[in-house]
């Protein structure tokens, strides 16, 4: 009697950005269970987390990701430019390969003792702000763009926006490399009066701090659209392309979208009986730049605006 062939075991590496650990832990468990039931194949998904731009650089430098699920379009497209992802990657999944959206909100000490409600409040005397480095972190870039856009989308000039962000970063005592490190700085180390962070991370901090912090939604913030992609060069070499595609397809399924909503990311599809998200005006990248390439060149490239306004170490104490 012929023996049945053993089920194939597949390993994938998902290289993601800093605060998504809990999200992907839940998605991975649901996907691997569903995929084994449907195909008989056992899939193990390994994770790598860090600042989004740092993660993109790691993949370019040889970290063998099967998929990337990074914070911002330019981080994924940098991997495409390095020849590891095929052109047209945005068209291979729904909604231009964006399974959810997010934004930057404020986490403040309980009772909001500094009265922080809007972006101008962050630069009042005596207010200390925690946010990660925009050179390494998606959260850092979103904070910078939200701050800049809070001026120009409400009628201010680019010069006024530059003056504001320069003042803002003078209130930042330390720039951590990523969002989760900034959460530790704010919640565990008790540094700062306000933490500008991802919406989902704010809710995790609310739980972790056991009532010692509150969430404040500013009137306006940035529309963050974290994309996903298969890393074609690595998948072709390892023979994991079909499983990697199925994995990311699951993120856009009804089951994946429900998990996304439960972890306080804003799904792109309606989730019946899912959590409610507060109304918030969110502006896209095209409200403040021609496109992402223009934004990176103007704000974040070496020698661009952030480098010019942040200054040398020791020049940014509140």
C-alpha positions as a Markdown table, in Angstrom:
| # | Residue | x | y | z |
|---|---|---|---|---|
| 1 | Unk | 0.0 | 0.0 | 0.0 |
| 2 | Unk | 1.4 | 3.4 | -1.0 |
| 3 | Unk | 2.1 | 5.8 | 1.8 |
| 4 | Unk | 0.6 | 9.2 | 1.7 |
| 5 | Unk | 3.2 | 11.9 | 1.0 |
| 6 | Unk | 4.0 | 13.9 | 4.1 |
| 7 | Unk | 2.5 | 17.4 | 4.3 |
| 8 | Unk | 4.9 | 20.0 | 3.0 |
| 9 | Unk | 6.3 | 22.4 | 5.7 |
| 10 | Unk | 7.0 | 26.0 | 4.6 |
| 11 | Unk | 8.6 | 28.8 | 6.5 |
| 12 | Unk | 8.0 | 32.5 | 5.7 |
| 13 | Unk | 9.7 | 35.6 | 7.0 |
| 14 | Unk | 7.5 | 38.7 | 7.4 |
| 15 | Unk | 9.6 | 41.8 | 7.8 |
| 16 | Unk | 7.3 | 44.4 | 9.4 |
| 17 | Unk | 7.5 | 47.7 | 11.3 |
| 18 | Unk | 7.8 | 48.3 | 14.9 |
| 19 | Unk | 4.4 | 48.2 | 16.7 |
| 20 | Unk | 2.7 | 45.4 | 14.7 |
| 21 | Unk | 3.8 | 42.5 | 16.8 |
| 22 | Unk | 0.4 | 41.8 | 18.3 |
| 23 | Unk | -1.4 | 42.3 | 15.0 |
| 24 | Unk | 0.7 | 39.8 | 13.1 |
| 25 | Unk | 0.8 | 37.3 | 16.0 |
| 26 | Unk | -3.0 | 37.1 | 15.6 |
| 27 | Unk | -3.1 | 37.1 | 11.8 |
| 28 | Unk | -0.4 | 34.4 | 11.6 |
| 29 | Unk | -2.2 | 32.1 | 13.9 |
| 30 | Unk | -5.4 | 32.5 | 12.0 |
| 31 | Unk | -3.8 | 32.1 | 8.6 |
| 32 | Unk | -1.7 | 29.1 | 9.4 |
| 33 | Unk | -4.7 | 27.3 | 10.8 |
| 34 | Unk | -6.9 | 28.1 | 7.8 |
| 35 | Unk | -4.1 | 27.3 | 5.3 |
| 36 | Unk | -3.4 | 23.9 | 6.9 |
| 37 | Unk | -7.1 | 23.0 | 6.8 |
| 38 | Unk | -7.4 | 24.0 | 3.1 |
| 39 | Unk | -4.1 | 22.6 | 1.7 |
| 40 | Unk | -2.7 | 20.2 | 4.3 |
| 41 | Unk | 0.5 | 22.3 | 4.3 |
| 42 | Unk | 2.1 | 23.4 | 7.5 |
| 43 | Unk | 3.3 | 27.0 | 7.4 |
| 44 | Unk | 5.5 | 28.6 | 10.0 |
| 45 | Unk | 5.7 | 32.4 | 9.9 |
| 46 | Unk | 8.7 | 34.1 | 11.4 |
| 47 | Unk | 8.7 | 37.8 | 12.2 |
| 48 | Unk | 11.2 | 40.6 | 12.2 |
| 49 | Unk | 10.2 | 44.0 | 13.7 |
| 50 | Unk | 11.9 | 47.4 | 13.8 |
| 51 | Unk | 11.7 | 50.9 | 12.5 |
| 52 | Unk | 10.2 | 50.8 | 9.1 |
| 53 | Unk | 13.0 | 52.5 | 7.2 |
| 54 | Unk | 15.6 | 50.5 | 9.0 |
| 55 | Unk | 13.7 | 47.3 | 8.1 |
| 56 | Unk | 13.6 | 48.2 | 4.5 |
| 57 | Unk | 17.4 | 48.8 | 4.6 |
| 58 | Unk | 17.9 | 45.4 | 6.2 |
| 59 | Unk | 16.0 | 43.6 | 3.4 |
| 60 | Unk | 18.0 | 45.5 | 0.8 |
| 61 | Unk | 21.1 | 44.5 | 2.6 |
| 62 | Unk | 20.2 | 40.8 | 2.7 |
| 63 | Unk | 17.5 | 40.0 | 5.3 |
| 64 | Unk | 15.7 | 37.2 | 3.4 |
| 65 | Unk | 12.1 | 38.5 | 3.7 |
| 66 | Unk | 9.4 | 36.6 | 1.9 |
| 67 | Unk | 6.9 | 39.4 | 2.5 |
| 68 | Unk | 7.3 | 42.9 | 3.8 |
| 69 | Unk | 4.5 | 44.7 | 5.7 |
| 70 | Unk | 6.0 | 48.1 | 6.3 |
| 71 | Unk | 4.7 | 51.4 | 7.5 |
| 72 | Unk | 5.0 | 53.6 | 4.4 |
| 73 | Unk | 5.0 | 53.3 | 0.6 |
| 74 | Unk | 8.6 | 54.6 | 0.1 |
| 75 | Unk | 10.0 | 51.9 | 2.4 |
| 76 | Unk | 8.5 | 49.1 | 0.3 |
| 77 | Unk | 9.3 | 50.9 | -3.0 |
| 78 | Unk | 13.0 | 51.2 | -1.9 |
| 79 | Unk | 13.1 | 47.4 | -1.9 |
| 80 | Unk | 11.6 | 47.5 | -5.4 |
| 81 | Unk | 14.3 | 49.9 | -6.6 |
| 82 | Unk | 16.9 | 47.5 | -5.2 |
| 83 | Unk | 15.6 | 44.9 | -7.6 |
| 84 | Unk | 14.0 | 42.6 | -5.0 |
| 85 | Unk | 10.3 | 43.4 | -5.7 |
| 86 | Unk | 9.0 | 43.4 | -9.2 |
| 87 | Unk | 7.5 | 46.6 | -10.7 |
| 88 | Unk | 3.7 | 47.0 | -10.3 |
| 89 | Unk | 3.7 | 45.5 | -6.8 |
| 90 | Unk | 0.9 | 47.9 | -5.7 |
| 91 | Unk | -1.5 | 46.3 | -8.3 |
| 92 | Unk | -1.1 | 42.8 | -7.0 |
| 93 | Unk | -3.4 | 43.2 | -4.0 |
| 94 | Unk | -6.6 | 45.2 | -3.4 |
| 95 | Unk | -6.6 | 48.9 | -2.6 |
| 96 | Unk | -3.1 | 49.4 | -4.0 |
| 97 | Unk | -1.7 | 46.8 | -1.6 |
| 98 | Unk | -2.9 | 48.7 | 1.5 |
| 99 | Unk | -4.9 | 46.4 | 3.8 |
| 100 | Unk | -5.6 | 49.1 | 6.4 |
| 101 | Unk | -5.0 | 52.7 | 7.3 |
| 102 | Unk | -3.9 | 54.5 | 10.4 |
| 103 | Unk | -2.9 | 57.9 | 11.7 |
| 104 | Unk | -1.0 | 59.7 | 14.5 |
| 105 | Unk | -2.7 | 60.6 | 17.8 |
| 106 | Unk | -1.6 | 61.9 | 21.2 |
| 107 | Unk | -1.2 | 59.9 | 24.4 |
| 108 | Unk | -1.1 | 62.1 | 27.4 |
| 109 | Unk | -0.9 | 61.6 | 31.2 |
| 110 | Unk | -4.1 | 60.8 | 33.0 |
| 111 | Unk | -6.5 | 63.8 | 33.1 |
| 112 | Unk | -4.4 | 65.6 | 30.4 |
| 113 | Unk | -2.7 | 67.9 | 32.9 |
| 114 | Unk | -1.0 | 70.0 | 30.2 |
| 115 | Unk | -4.3 | 70.5 | 28.3 |
| 116 | Unk | -3.0 | 69.1 | 25.0 |
| 117 | Unk | -5.7 | 69.0 | 22.3 |
| 118 | Unk | -4.2 | 70.1 | 19.1 |
| 119 | Unk | -0.8 | 70.4 | 17.4 |
| 120 | Unk | 0.0 | 73.9 | 18.5 |
| 121 | Unk | -0.3 | 72.7 | 22.1 |
| 122 | Unk | 2.8 | 70.5 | 21.7 |
| 123 | Unk | 5.1 | 73.5 | 21.5 |
| 124 | Unk | 3.9 | 75.4 | 24.5 |
| 125 | Unk | 6.5 | 76.1 | 27.2 |
| 126 | Unk | 7.2 | 73.2 | 29.5 |
| 127 | Unk | 5.6 | 70.5 | 27.2 |
| 128 | Unk | 7.9 | 67.5 | 26.5 |
| 129 | Unk | 7.1 | 65.4 | 23.5 |
| 130 | Unk | 8.0 | 61.8 | 22.8 |
| 131 | Unk | 8.2 | 60.6 | 19.2 |
| 132 | Unk | 10.7 | 58.4 | 17.3 |
| 133 | Unk | 13.2 | 59.4 | 14.7 |
| 134 | Unk | 11.7 | 60.0 | 11.2 |
| 135 | Unk | 15.0 | 58.9 | 9.6 |
| 136 | Unk | 14.4 | 55.3 | 10.9 |
| 137 | Unk | 10.8 | 55.0 | 11.9 |
| 138 | Unk | 7.5 | 55.1 | 10.1 |
| 139 | Unk | 5.9 | 56.5 | 13.2 |
| 140 | Unk | 8.5 | 59.2 | 13.1 |
| 141 | Unk | 7.8 | 60.1 | 9.5 |
| 142 | Unk | 4.0 | 60.1 | 10.2 |
| 143 | Unk | 4.5 | 62.4 | 13.1 |
| 144 | Unk | 6.6 | 64.8 | 11.1 |
| 145 | Unk | 4.2 | 64.9 | 8.2 |
| 146 | Unk | 1.1 | 65.3 | 10.5 |
| 147 | Unk | 2.8 | 68.2 | 12.2 |
| 148 | Unk | 3.9 | 69.9 | 9.0 |
| 149 | Unk | 0.5 | 69.3 | 7.4 |
| 150 | Unk | -1.4 | 70.6 | 10.5 |
| 151 | Unk | 0.0 | 74.0 | 9.5 |
| 152 | Unk | -0.2 | 74.0 | 5.7 |
| 153 | Unk | -3.6 | 72.3 | 5.4 |
| 154 | Unk | -5.1 | 74.9 | 7.6 |
| 155 | Unk | -3.8 | 77.8 | 5.6 |
| 156 | Unk | -0.3 | 78.3 | 6.9 |
| 157 | Unk | 2.7 | 78.8 | 4.7 |
| 158 | Unk | 5.6 | 76.4 | 4.2 |
| 159 | Unk | 7.7 | 78.8 | 6.1 |
| 160 | Unk | 5.3 | 78.7 | 9.0 |
| 161 | Unk | 5.3 | 74.9 | 8.9 |
| 162 | Unk | 9.1 | 74.8 | 8.9 |
| 163 | Unk | 9.1 | 77.1 | 11.9 |
| 164 | Unk | 6.6 | 74.9 | 13.7 |
| 165 | Unk | 8.3 | 71.6 | 13.2 |
| 166 | Unk | 11.6 | 73.1 | 14.2 |
| 167 | Unk | 10.0 | 74.3 | 17.4 |
| 168 | Unk | 8.3 | 70.9 | 17.9 |
| 169 | Unk | 11.6 | 68.9 | 17.7 |
| 170 | Unk | 13.1 | 71.3 | 20.2 |
| 171 | Unk | 10.6 | 69.8 | 22.7 |
| 172 | Unk | 11.7 | 66.2 | 22.0 |
| 173 | Unk | 14.3 | 65.1 | 24.5 |
| 174 | Unk | 15.2 | 61.8 | 22.7 |
| 175 | Unk | 14.5 | 60.3 | 19.4 |
| 176 | Unk | 14.1 | 56.5 | 19.7 |
| 177 | Unk | 14.6 | 54.4 | 16.6 |
| 178 | Unk | 11.0 | 53.1 | 16.4 |
| 179 | Unk | 7.5 | 53.3 | 17.7 |
| 180 | Unk | 7.7 | 50.6 | 20.4 |
| 181 | Unk | 10.8 | 52.0 | 21.9 |
| 182 | Unk | 9.1 | 55.4 | 22.2 |
| 183 | Unk | 6.2 | 53.6 | 24.0 |
| 184 | Unk | 8.7 | 52.2 | 26.5 |
| 185 | Unk | 10.1 | 55.7 | 26.9 |
| 186 | Unk | 6.7 | 57.2 | 27.6 |
| 187 | Unk | 4.9 | 54.6 | 29.6 |
| 188 | Unk | 7.6 | 52.6 | 31.4 |
| 189 | Unk | 10.3 | 55.3 | 31.8 |
| 190 | Unk | 7.7 | 58.0 | 32.4 |
| 191 | Unk | 9.5 | 60.5 | 30.2 |
| 192 | Unk | 7.4 | 63.2 | 28.4 |
| 193 | Unk | 4.0 | 64.8 | 28.7 |
| 194 | Unk | 2.7 | 63.6 | 25.3 |
| 195 | Unk | 3.5 | 60.7 | 23.0 |
| 196 | Unk | 2.7 | 61.2 | 19.3 |
| 197 | Unk | 2.2 | 57.7 | 18.1 |
| 198 | Unk | 0.2 | 55.3 | 15.9 |
| 199 | Unk | -3.5 | 55.0 | 16.7 |
| 200 | Unk | -3.2 | 51.3 | 17.5 |
| 201 | Unk | -0.1 | 51.8 | 19.7 |
| 202 | Unk | -2.0 | 54.4 | 21.7 |
| 203 | Unk | -4.6 | 51.8 | 22.6 |
| 204 | Unk | -1.9 | 49.3 | 23.6 |
| 205 | Unk | -0.4 | 52.0 | 25.9 |
| 206 | Unk | -3.8 | 52.7 | 27.4 |
| 207 | Unk | -4.0 | 49.0 | 28.4 |
| 208 | Unk | -0.4 | 48.7 | 29.5 |
| 209 | Unk | -0.6 | 51.8 | 31.7 |
| 210 | Unk | -3.7 | 50.6 | 33.6 |
| 211 | Unk | -5.5 | 54.0 | 33.5 |
| 212 | Unk | -2.4 | 56.2 | 33.9 |
| 213 | Unk | -2.7 | 57.7 | 30.4 |
| 214 | Unk | -5.5 | 59.0 | 28.1 |
| 215 | Unk | -5.8 | 59.2 | 24.3 |
| 216 | Unk | -6.4 | 62.6 | 22.6 |
| 217 | Unk | -7.4 | 62.9 | 19.0 |
| 218 | Unk | -6.2 | 66.1 | 17.4 |
| 219 | Unk | -8.7 | 67.8 | 14.9 |
| 220 | Unk | -6.5 | 66.8 | 12.0 |
| 221 | Unk | -3.7 | 64.2 | 11.3 |
| 222 | Unk | -2.0 | 62.3 | 8.5 |
| 223 | Unk | -3.5 | 59.5 | 6.5 |
| 224 | Unk | -1.1 | 56.6 | 6.9 |
| 225 | Unk | -1.5 | 53.8 | 4.4 |
| 226 | Unk | 0.9 | 50.9 | 5.3 |
| 227 | Unk | 1.4 | 48.7 | 2.2 |
| 228 | Unk | 2.3 | 45.0 | 1.9 |
| 229 | Unk | 4.3 | 43.2 | -0.8 |
| 230 | Unk | 5.8 | 39.9 | -1.8 |
| 231 | Unk | 9.6 | 40.0 | -2.1 |
| 232 | Unk | 9.8 | 38.3 | -5.4 |
| 233 | Unk | 13.6 | 37.7 | -5.6 |
| 234 | Unk | 13.7 | 35.9 | -2.3 |
| 235 | Unk | 10.5 | 33.9 | -2.9 |
| 236 | Unk | 11.7 | 32.7 | -6.3 |
| 237 | Unk | 14.9 | 31.5 | -4.8 |
| 238 | Unk | 13.2 | 29.7 | -1.9 |
| 239 | Unk | 10.1 | 28.5 | -3.8 |
| 240 | Unk | 7.7 | 30.3 | -1.4 |
| 241 | Unk | 5.9 | 32.6 | -3.7 |
| 242 | Unk | 2.5 | 30.9 | -3.8 |
| 243 | Unk | 2.3 | 30.6 | 0.0 |
| 244 | Unk | 3.5 | 34.2 | 0.4 |
| 245 | Unk | 0.8 | 35.4 | -2.0 |
| 246 | Unk | -1.9 | 33.4 | -0.1 |
| 247 | Unk | -0.6 | 34.8 | 3.2 |
| 248 | Unk | -1.1 | 38.4 | 2.0 |
| 249 | Unk | -4.4 | 37.6 | 0.3 |
| 250 | Unk | -5.6 | 36.4 | 3.8 |
| 251 | Unk | -4.9 | 39.9 | 5.2 |
| 252 | Unk | -7.5 | 41.3 | 2.7 |
| 253 | Unk | -10.1 | 38.6 | 3.5 |
| 254 | Unk | -13.0 | 39.1 | 5.8 |
| 255 | Unk | -11.3 | 37.2 | 8.5 |
| 256 | Unk | -8.1 | 39.2 | 8.2 |
| 257 | Unk | -9.9 | 42.5 | 8.1 |
| 258 | Unk | -11.7 | 41.6 | 11.4 |
| 259 | Unk | -8.4 | 40.9 | 13.1 |
| 260 | Unk | -7.1 | 44.2 | 11.8 |
| 261 | Unk | -10.0 | 46.1 | 13.2 |
| 262 | Unk | -9.8 | 44.3 | 16.6 |
| 263 | Unk | -6.2 | 45.5 | 16.9 |
| 264 | Unk | -7.2 | 49.1 | 16.2 |
| 265 | Unk | -6.0 | 49.5 | 12.7 |
| 266 | Unk | -8.7 | 50.9 | 10.3 |
| 267 | Unk | -9.7 | 48.1 | 7.9 |
| 268 | Unk | -10.5 | 48.9 | 4.3 |
| 269 | Unk | -13.6 | 46.8 | 4.3 |
| 270 | Unk | -16.6 | 47.1 | 6.7 |
| 271 | Unk | -16.4 | 44.8 | 9.7 |
| 272 | Unk | -19.8 | 44.1 | 11.1 |
| 273 | Unk | -19.9 | 44.7 | 14.9 |
| 274 | Unk | -16.2 | 45.8 | 14.8 |
| 275 | Unk | -14.8 | 48.5 | 17.0 |
| 276 | Unk | -15.8 | 52.1 | 16.3 |
| 277 | Unk | -13.1 | 54.5 | 15.3 |
| 278 | Unk | -13.4 | 58.2 | 16.2 |
| 279 | Unk | -14.0 | 60.6 | 13.4 |
| 280 | Unk | -10.8 | 62.4 | 12.4 |
| 281 | Unk | -9.8 | 64.5 | 9.4 |
| 282 | Unk | -6.8 | 62.8 | 7.8 |
| 283 | Unk | -5.0 | 64.4 | 4.9 |
| 284 | Unk | -3.0 | 62.3 | 2.3 |
| 285 | Unk | 0.6 | 62.8 | 1.2 |
| 286 | Unk | -0.6 | 64.7 | -1.9 |
| 287 | Unk | -2.0 | 67.4 | 0.4 |
| 288 | Unk | 1.6 | 68.4 | 1.4 |
| 289 | Unk | 3.8 | 67.1 | -1.4 |
| 290 | Unk | 3.5 | 66.0 | -5.1 |
| 291 | Unk | 3.9 | 62.4 | -4.1 |
| 292 | Unk | 5.9 | 60.2 | -1.8 |
| 293 | Unk | 9.2 | 60.6 | -3.8 |
| 294 | Unk | 8.8 | 64.4 | -3.5 |
| 295 | Unk | 8.1 | 64.1 | 0.3 |
| 296 | Unk | 11.1 | 61.9 | 1.0 |
| 297 | Unk | 13.4 | 64.2 | -1.1 |
| 298 | Unk | 12.1 | 67.4 | 0.7 |
| 299 | Unk | 11.8 | 66.2 | 4.2 |
| 300 | Unk | 13.8 | 63.0 | 5.0 |
| 301 | Unk | 16.7 | 62.5 | 2.6 |
| 302 | Unk | 20.2 | 63.2 | 3.8 |
| 303 | Unk | 20.5 | 67.0 | 4.1 |
| 304 | Unk | 16.8 | 67.6 | 3.6 |
| 305 | Unk | 14.5 | 69.5 | 6.0 |
| 306 | Unk | 14.6 | 67.2 | 9.0 |
| 307 | Unk | 18.4 | 67.2 | 9.0 |
| 308 | Unk | 18.4 | 71.0 | 8.7 |
| 309 | Unk | 15.9 | 71.7 | 11.4 |
| 310 | Unk | 16.9 | 69.1 | 14.0 |
| 311 | Unk | 20.5 | 70.3 | 14.3 |
| 312 | Unk | 23.5 | 68.7 | 16.1 |
| 313 | Unk | 23.1 | 66.7 | 19.3 |
| 314 | Unk | 22.5 | 69.0 | 22.3 |
| 315 | Unk | 20.7 | 71.6 | 20.2 |
| 316 | Unk | 17.2 | 70.3 | 20.8 |
| 317 | Unk | 16.6 | 70.3 | 24.6 |
| 318 | Unk | 13.2 | 71.8 | 25.6 |
